[in-house]
Structures are given as C-alpha cells and as structure tokens.
Amino acid sequence: MIKTDVALVGAGIMSATLGALLRRLEPNWSISLFERLDAAAAESSDPWNNAGTGHSALCELNYTPRTADGDVNIDKALSINEQFQVSRQFWAYGVDNGILGDPSEFINPIPHVSFTHGEAGVDYLRKRYDRLAGQVLFEGMEFIDDPAMFTERLPLMSAGRDFSDPVALNWFTDGTDVDFGALTQQLINSIGRSGADIYFGHAVTNLSQQSDGSWIVKVRNLRTKEKVSVHAKFVFVGAGGGALHLLQKSGISEAKGFGGFPVSGEFFRCTNPDLIGEHQAKVYGQAAVGAPPMSVPHLDTRVINHKPGLLFGPYAGWSPKFLKSGKITDLPASIKPNNLLPMLSIAPQEFGLLKYLVSELAASRSDRVNTLREFAPRADGHDWELITAGQRVQVIRKTGVGGSLEFGTAVVTAADGTIGGLLGASPGASTAVPAMLQVLERCFPAEYKGWTPALTEMIPSFGQKLSDNRDLFRQVWDWTSASLALKRGSEVATADADRTPAPAV
C-alpha cells in the first residue's frame, strides 16, 4: 500500500501545474503521480499534438464572433487572454525561482495573426481591430490591408496570391509559441526533485472512496503486471480523454450526466526547410460556414527543441478512442444510464458538426492540399506530410432531459473537495494555471484563503483583472517578458530578473 496526501493521475500539463502549485503552497505534503505511458506529456500536451498558440485569443477568431447586428463581441477574447496572463506569470515566477529552467525550451516569441479575405472578411477584421486595439491586453495590435505590407510580413502566404481578392490581417507582434510538452516535463522534473514520487508505466484502473473521505486508487504496473493500491487524501484526474472514465468510476454525483464526443485532429507538417524559413507567424483564419470552432484553419510556426517547424490544419478525423493510445471501446464504455439521453440528444442538435466530420473523412489528400492553398497559394503536397495529432474528447453536459456539446474545458470537483478532474479540450493547456487555481479553490476552501500571500507572490495579479489596471499590466508584462526572455516589439527583453523584478502587489 502506497500512502500519499495527493495522487495525480496523468502526466500532462494539468497535473504538472497542480503539482507545482501544491509543492510551493504545501511543501510538506506528499505527492504521487501516476502515468500509464512511459513519458510525460505524451498525449495532448505533446508539442506535435497541439498548435502551441497559448490560446491567448490574440489571433483565434472563434473568440470574437460577429453579433446579430454586425458588430464583434470581444468578451470571450478578453476572458481567455486574462487567463493566459495568469499562466504566463506563473511560468515567469517558475523561471525566477528554479522551478523551470531555460525558458526558450518551452516559450518563444512568435507573432499572432488573424487572416481573412474578401470584402466581408476585411470588414470583419477592421471591426475586430477597432474593438480590441484599445483594450489593455491587446495594445499594439495592427490592422493591415495593404498587399505590400502583407507580402513583407507573410512571404509564404503572398507568393502566387491574387490580391484582387482583398485581404486583411490583425497582427500582434508579441505573441508566443508554447511547447507544452517541454513545459510539462520541466514542471514534473521540478516536483520530482522536490520529493514527489513519479510512476511511469502505471495505469490507474479504479477509484473508490472510503468512509473517512480518502480514496483507494487501484494502479497496475504495466511492465510487471503488479497491482498496487494507493491510499490518497486527495485525487486529481488530469488524464485527458481518459478522465471521463475514471471520474465515472469514482461514483461522485458531480460526474453523472457528463458524456464525451471524441474527435481526432490531423495536420500537414512541412518537410521543406526553405518554406519553414519563409513563414514566421501563427496565422488563424475563419472556420467554414457551419463548421465547429475546433475546425478553425491555421498555419502555425512551431519551435520544438530550438528548431522551427510549420503546421497547417486541422483536418478532423474520427475514432471512438478517447486517447491517441486508447481503445476502440472507449466511447461505448463511457455510455451510462445517466448520460444516455444527453448523448443521444446531441446528434440532431449538432447536425452541422456531423456533416462537417463526414466531409472531412471523405476528403482526399488533394482536397486537403487545396484547403492549404487558401493560406499558401503555391503549396505543393510533396512538401507536406500528414500527421495525426491528439485525440480530443469534447464535453457533453446534461441540460434538463437533454444535453449540450461544449468546446471548452470543464472542471469537475466533488462537493467534499476530495477529488477533482478536468474534462474537455481547448483552450486547455494555455489556461492550465487558472484551471488549477479553480481546483484549489473548490477542493481546499479552508486552506485557500491562507494561501493568498503565496499565490500573490507567484501571480502578482492574483484576485485582480489586468484588463482593468493598465499600470499593473505593464509591470506584469515587462517582468514576464524579461523572465521568459521574450521580445517586446523591436526591443529584446533581458532575462536578468534583478533588472525587472516581479511586481510587488
């Protein structure tokens, strides 16, 4: 029997973040992490399994939808960016305090760009710019509709383009590319060095609550086939698509009624280094009419192991698996009496999604190259290889007698605070720190108030909105830019934390 204060299930960005937070807040608590694969961040947090934008809403157009009267709603963009700033502060604190190492291993400066074409698209981006550019969190955004400027900024996308079809960009120089795999590995290495027990190749098979509120976690060593019982005071299920099954097995009422709809993603990865060198940005377009938010096409510069790369996608695929390394029985095994009606109700509600998936599955390689050519008109399929990215399980939430499909994350916690978990996908990794703060607040209400000074040290804007405080945002931005060695415009921020200390709040 293994005894631990905290059991973390899954070695992705969520468990890694929660473990790092708890290690600073309660250094005497014992922590044990269990991962069924042989490495950290091998599923959704793997750098090739996500776009690495940081989902800061700087370029993703699904966060700034048109309203019925033709205006642009920016509420979601402000909320998402605010959350990303919290994550960014914790990462900067981590670098300053030895939790994280070389920041260039996991975060690098890359412009974030929104792209549209056609008169309606240009009009939309102009209105989006007008609504966002005056906001504190989006200062520095540019609106570009000049073909010469477009060509200068995006040579790969301009080659062969017919500019009689008008184009527009919302350009934000100070975006970032985040390698959530490298970030996860650094966080897990840190909690391991501080005394946490890390078990790779160990699959959690069941959870059962005891009369005193603690949990017995059943674990199987996949190498030796040995079965181990773990006694934990608190359990966090950060197992990606596998979280739904485990939360269902826990028996907590808060997990009842939830279902999952799996969607896999495929991307073109560029194999031509000359083309990779012609594109230095993350460029997001608009989803096709009737397509879901997760289908937003984007041409992304990636920086992985200090090497630039280029991805285009996503192209949706479908599999009943809940994890890339899962089983074809994952979906049917998740269907329970309490979520059957919500899951059945989704098909007629989400006809557009089903139609989109069918069209994606029927698309040929030639069709996919043609989609790429909307961004890079001279794209040659020989320069791109198709890769399967991560498997995402979208949340189906019970609403009355039916259900609703959600394209986001859902934090699920038991009323007694002894177990929590995360369901869903995007914006996912980028909001890992705010999501885990939510877990801490729900599951440790007695301790949370006492943690305020420590949390404020780690996250100087804790309890405040940066969008309402320009001076604090500027202090936080300058500090995080320095600590994370990021460029700000034409200036290069120093990594010397002594010259740009964390704001004293």
Secondary structure as UniProt FT lines:
FT   STRAND          2..9
FT   HELIX           13..25
FT   TURN            27..28
FT   STRAND          31..35
FT   TURN            40..41
FT   TURN            44..45
FT   HELIX           47..49
FT   HELIX           61..63
FT   TURN            68..69
FT   HELIX           75..96
FT   TURN            97..98
FT   HELIX           103..105
FT   STRAND          107..109
FT   STRAND          112..117
FT   HELIX           119..132
FT   TURN            133..134
FT   HELIX           136..138
FT   TURN            139..140
FT   STRAND          142..144
FT   HELIX           147..153
FT   HELIX           155..158
FT   TURN            159..160
FT   TURN            163..164
FT   STRAND          167..172
FT   TURN            173..174
FT   STRAND          176..178
FT   HELIX           180..193
FT   TURN            194..195
FT   STRAND          197..200
FT   STRAND          202..209
FT   TURN            211..212
FT   STRAND          215..221
FT   TURN            222..224
FT   STRAND          227..237
FT   HELIX           240..242
FT   HELIX           243..250
FT   HELIX           253..255
FT   TURN            256..257
FT   STRAND          259..270
FT   HELIX           273..276
FT   TURN            277..278
FT   STRAND          282..284
FT   TURN            289..290
FT   HELIX           293..295
FT   STRAND          298..304
FT   TURN            305..306
FT   STRAND          307..317
FT   TURN            324..325
FT   TURN            328..329
FT   HELIX           330..334
FT   TURN            337..339
FT   HELIX           340..344
FT   HELIX           346..349
FT   HELIX           351..362
FT   HELIX           365..372
FT   TURN            373..375
FT   TURN            377..378
FT   HELIX           381..383
FT   STRAND          384..399
FT   TURN            400..401
FT   STRAND          402..406
FT   STRAND          409..413
FT   TURN            415..416
FT   STRAND          419..424
FT   TURN            426..427
FT   HELIX           428..431
FT   HELIX           432..443
FT   HELIX           445..448
FT   HELIX           449..451
FT   HELIX           452..458
FT   TURN            460..463
FT   HELIX           466..468
FT   HELIX           470..483
FT   TURN            484..485
FT   STRAND          487..488
FT   TURN            489..490
FT   STRAND          491..492
FT   TURN            497..499
//
